[in-house]
Amino acid sequence: MTNHLLFQDIDEPGLSTIEVYKRRGGYLMAEQALAMARDSIISSLKDSGLRGRGGAGFPTGLKASFIPQGKMDKFLVCNADESEPGTFKDRELMQKNPHSLIEGMIIAAYAVGANKAFIFIRGEYVQQAEILEKAIEEAKAAGYLGPDVMGRGVELDMWVHRGAGAYICGEETGLLDALEGRRGNPRLKPPFPANQGLYQGPTLINNVETLTAITYILKVGAEAYAAMGVEKSSGTKLISVSGNVKRPGNYEIEMGMTGRDIIYGLAGGIEDDREVLLWFPGGSSSPVLTKDDLDLPYDYDSLAGAKTMLGSGAIIVAHDGNSVVDIAVKTASFYKHESCGKCTPCREGTSWTTKMLKRIQSGEATPMDLDVISSVCEQIMGNCLCVLGDAMAMPVASMVTKFRPHFEAHIEQARAANEARLLAELDAPGNVLQGIAAD
Amino acid sequence: MPRPEIDQITFTVDGREVEAPAGTMLADAAKLGDVDIPVFCYEPKLGAPVGACRMCLVEIEGIPKLQTACSTPVRDGMVVDTQNPRVKAAQESVVEFLLLNHPLDCPVCDKGGECPLQDISFGWGRGESRFVEPKRHFQKPVELSPLIAIDRERCILCYRCVRFSQEVSEDYQLVLHERGADTFVGTFDGHPYVAPFSGNIMELCPVGALTSQAYRFRARPWDIEQSGSVCTLCPGQCNVSYTVRDDRVVRVLNRQNDDVDDGWLCDRGRFAYQSTYVDERVQGPMVRENGRLVPSSWDRALSTAVDIIDAADGRVGALAGGGSSNEDGWLLRRLMTEVVGSRDFDSRPAGVLSAGLQAALDAPEAQATVADLEWAHAVLVLDTEPVDDMPVLDLRLRKGVRRNGVRLAVATSRPSALDPNAELSVRFAPGAGEAFVCALDAAVGGVGDVAGLAAAAGADREAVEALGRMLREAGEDVVVVWGERLTHAADPEVGANAARALLKASGRLGLLDGRRGAGLLQVPTGMNARGLRELGVLPNVGPGYSEPAQVGRSSREIAVAAAAGEVRALHLLHVDPVASYPDRALWEAGLAAATGVVAHASFLTEGVLEHADVVFPSEAGAEKEGTVTHPDGRLQRLRPAVGKPEGTLPTWQVLSHLITALGGRATALTSMMITSEIAEAVPFYAGITHDEIGGFGIRWQEREASDAFPAGDSGPFSLVAPVAAASPNGALRLGSFRSVWSSPEVAHAPALKFLAPKQRAELNPDDAADRGIRHGQRVTVTADGTSVSATAHLRTASPRGSVFLETGLGDQSASALQSTEATVPSMVTVESA
């Protein structure tokens, strides 16, 4: 079931300007929020059941309540480093409706008492960063940001910081290090950012969609928001559907809709009307599902029950014209390239897995290598400093487990093809090895 | 920040109940229960753990995921398993991962045999690898610096070295390049990693990726022995372990003593051992023959020395270099007082302080320790540059600021390496230390003419007042780290006034009340200056700061008297005053006029080469036996790691021989017997033995005998108006410094030679522009007709109106231009050469 909340007016021309946004009721929630007690905003967030939309799905209200009370420099950071392959929902939000994010950030910053806010946006989002910068200027000019927000004696300054192109900077502590001007490497947790984040100060860090949703939760009310979706996965979710579907793109759904309804309904079915080979339900780091799993309800807990995850809400569909080996190589290579190298299992494990998969792809492997891959993925999972290692191990392990016959068939085919090619080369006239091979 | 109180807690590891201090990281706490948890990236010396290598994963009851033991503080009742199948699987995987790209070239690797990666692979690894792909390849080895070779294939990317550079020595040179499996260690700009403490990264490296250029392929671990001693190159007296192969030192490692060095060494201490084995070293006795020093027999050298001293008929002056051990200093003192009958001996390069003031400054109640620097509320670094004068202190100061929020203030003439860490940096004119301390005292007390005194010191009044406020308000634990040269003025009254002002300001801050964690810590100019002082190797102070019946000549007075023919023979114990004391010209004249000069030296430095009539070989650090006293009162033991060159005698035996040959009492048959003599003579050393000193030394202040410390001159003091800094008036004030790299050991150690300094004139760019001088240009610095040539080195941080030159560089030294005779600091002109 679709239900437009964040995407309500998304295609309204000029929504990215403050005039149009205000005409559509913009900044009313921020004004309302600043008149509320800080605690009551946080309890609304708790009541709404909103869970982090960046990938981990941690309850947003609870996270905000971890920020220590009292007067000190506190920070709000918006994670706009949308780097998970297949995810492009935040891009559309920031591009078309930047003020809803800013408004959500004003509310969140007020709720936790943060006076400095940063939007860490991935470097490739040049246009979106410029739009945000312009929107921040407009909001400042209109008095929604600055030393005295809306005359309520609240200070809030906001900056856009562009990343330099590293997936790891989407990991919250890696993001904080990068924001501080250091190499973007994840930090050891604890301490968590809520206690010691940016510049060692208490920091609330949330995804673009989560922060934007805050505005709409205040608009419809926590109860109405909680009533949307299903138990423990309330509200709406922006999903990015891509791959071999007829209508790829961003959709806003109420959670609990089935995968089939999304892929065959919203996204119009599979290209060339082929069969689904596999689909990633939550970005390329989620363990893959098959066509047998299409009727799973799309919410946090149902997907967790199927040993995968909702992640960032990016559904990538591959039809049966693809080779699962190619998909595995592509996935592993991405994470190998993006591993920061700080911790051992991720640095070495992603590289090793990629090397093995490439060997499988080129026909220089045996089925025993599949066991090694599974075991290596096992060794990575849960043993790393952050979740990047798991992000490779989970999908690769799931592919090897669920599609083992595909892998084995490919190994044999590729081996046979190699053998045939070598024999043909040997038979070619003038090959000096001919005499030797005859023995 | 005062030291935190730590409770003991009980936790369980592998079924054993273990007691440990609360908050200890599990990896350390487990050791208390004899459980070894393997680690690579974890090194407490580097600060907070980073949990990067994942080697130390353990299971903690109640936590679903495995946790890194290096970063998990123990809590009461914690139950830890380090051996169950799940943990074992994780450990085996990490070892397997680390070895994927490791070349396993152990048979040709220097680290082989003393390699944590080998040990851990053996102890916690699976013993086999499933990796069949090609390994990572780099060009190898390449020079990370002239001292360090880097083999990037062996690197397991624990990044300890990078953390050292970024967070301990703060030279910010080493970084990780690239990312993921392509990561490698290098300097940010690709230039060699040259820094005062760079060698430490080789010891931190848990594999053979960083190896010593000097030690590469010299020995295998089964060829060598380790021998603990103390480095004798500076007052830091870091504890070292000499690696010995075939009776030769081939390497120097740190021997962690948290009360002294925190487990670090500077590169001078690490590589200067090489100077032991160079041809230039004095290998045996020499005498002057037809104007040239030639090797001689011991008999001849000893009898020549006896003749020289005998012929001088009591008119002998003696200098003990700061590098002399307590035993050497003591025997020189006995030779002079008991046999020669002269009190003209000194161990200070310049200046003289009364026994009372000396005792007040060194009183146990006023003494801060090195470890106090880590936990003080505030530290003032006064007229000293730690990285040059006592390098390891620099790291300790940085640690306090970085980890415990110690508030640091720096008050010097020359910009300090610690300025970026300091909350407040105050500059005063070179040579105006006395005026500055008087101003500081006024500012701390909030009384007196701060403005006038600050002006006399050439310092900014507001900065002095801010410093006074900071020290007053920081908290009760304030430590003042002060340079001995503050009291080096030729006029004893000036030095005494500076000392009184320092005591007065310290008294106002409560530093003299015996409070632990607060006090004074001197950075002396000589390695064992404190020990020599306490033994009474001073013209006006007896053993244990007693007042002697008769007062002799100080260093400078000896030089004057020698030049005038009043002192006829000179005895130089491990010191060449021409090369290293102020007033170069005066010493040249004194040595030239002396009828006989007896020297103990390792190298024929200029004064010895030209003027000594007999030269006895001094022992190298690793050959020396005896004791030394650290600036905070810690007696430490020097233990010979290797034998001396064949047939040579130790200095104490030479001195002992001279004493008996000149009719004195033979008492010292072993070095240890001299230590006992000292323990009898210095009341507050009473009963100290080598055994008690042990491997890590003992502070005499912590022993009962410290009650015997005499009452010092405790005031109340009234200060006299200090000597005002000269106004530049077109000329420049001359300031001097001695770089850590300025010593004969550096100049003669093949590995370190490239660091030996060349004279440079540090100038403010505006002063340079006024004179049409550009950076890097050759300039001539002139005072009273004497010139020194140097390379102009423009520093924006350098104060206007001053120029700084290095000392210890022969006739191109600052000391060639400095005369302590003048009551005001030397003024010089600087012009393009």
HADDOCK unambig.tbl for C-alpha pairs under 7 A between the chains (distance, minus, plus):
assign (segid A and resid 188 and name CA) (segid B and resid 50 and name CA) 6.01 0.50 0.50
assign (segid A and resid 188 and name CA) (segid B and resid 51 and name CA) 6.31 0.50 0.50
assign (segid A and resid 336 and name CA) (segid B and resid 180 and name CA) 6.82 0.50 0.50
assign (segid A and resid 337 and name CA) (segid B and resid 180 and name CA) 6.68 0.50 0.50
assign (segid A and resid 338 and name CA) (segid B and resid 180 and name CA) 6.70 0.50 0.50
assign (segid A and resid 339 and name CA) (segid B and resid 179 and name CA) 6.80 0.50 0.50
assign (segid A and resid 339 and name CA) (segid B and resid 180 and name CA) 4.56 0.50 0.50
assign (segid A and resid 340 and name CA) (segid B and resid 179 and name CA) 4.99 0.50 0.50
assign (segid A and resid 340 and name CA) (segid B and resid 180 and name CA) 4.51 0.50 0.50
assign (segid A and resid 341 and name CA) (segid B and resid 179 and name CA) 5.48 0.50 0.50
assign (segid A and resid 341 and name CA) (segid B and resid 180 and name CA) 3.64 0.50 0.50
assign (segid A and resid 341 and name CA) (segid B and resid 181 and name CA) 5.95 0.50 0.50
assign (segid A and resid 341 and name CA) (segid B and resid 183 and name CA) 6.45 0.50 0.50
assign (segid A and resid 342 and name CA) (segid B and resid 52 and name CA) 5.68 0.50 0.50
assign (segid A and resid 343 and name CA) (segid B and resid 52 and name CA) 4.38 0.50 0.50
assign (segid A and resid 343 and name CA) (segid B and resid 53 and name CA) 5.17 0.50 0.50
assign (segid A and resid 343 and name CA) (segid B and resid 54 and name CA) 6.64 0.50 0.50
assign (segid A and resid 344 and name CA) (segid B and resid 52 and name CA) 6.88 0.50 0.50
assign (segid A and resid 344 and name CA) (segid B and resid 53 and name CA) 5.22 0.50 0.50
assign (segid A and resid 344 and name CA) (segid B and resid 54 and name CA) 6.51 0.50 0.50
assign (segid A and resid 344 and name CA) (segid B and resid 94 and name CA) 6.71 0.50 0.50
assign (segid A and resid 344 and name CA) (segid B and resid 97 and name CA) 6.69 0.50 0.50
assign (segid A and resid 344 and name CA) (segid B and resid 98 and name CA) 6.78 0.50 0.50
assign (segid A and resid 345 and name CA) (segid B and resid 94 and name CA) 6.36 0.50 0.50
assign (segid A and resid 345 and name CA) (segid B and resid 97 and name CA) 6.36 0.50 0.50
assign (segid A and resid 347 and name CA) (segid B and resid 180 and name CA) 5.12 0.50 0.50
assign (segid A and resid 347 and name CA) (segid B and resid 181 and name CA) 5.25 0.50 0.50
assign (segid A and resid 348 and name CA) (segid B and resid 97 and name CA) 5.63 0.50 0.50
assign (segid A and resid 348 and name CA) (segid B and resid 181 and name CA) 6.19 0.50 0.50
assign (segid A and resid 349 and name CA) (segid B and resid 97 and name CA) 6.71 0.50 0.50
assign (segid A and resid 351 and name CA) (segid B and resid 181 and name CA) 6.42 0.50 0.50
assign (segid A and resid 355 and name CA) (segid B and resid 133 and name CA) 6.97 0.50 0.50
assign (segid A and resid 379 and name CA) (segid B and resid 90 and name CA) 6.58 0.50 0.50
assign (segid A and resid 379 and name CA) (segid B and resid 93 and name CA) 5.96 0.50 0.50
assign (segid A and resid 382 and name CA) (segid B and resid 65 and name CA) 6.58 0.50 0.50
assign (segid A and resid 383 and name CA) (segid B and resid 66 and name CA) 6.96 0.50 0.50
assign (segid A and resid 385 and name CA) (segid B and resid 52 and name CA) 6.59 0.50 0.50
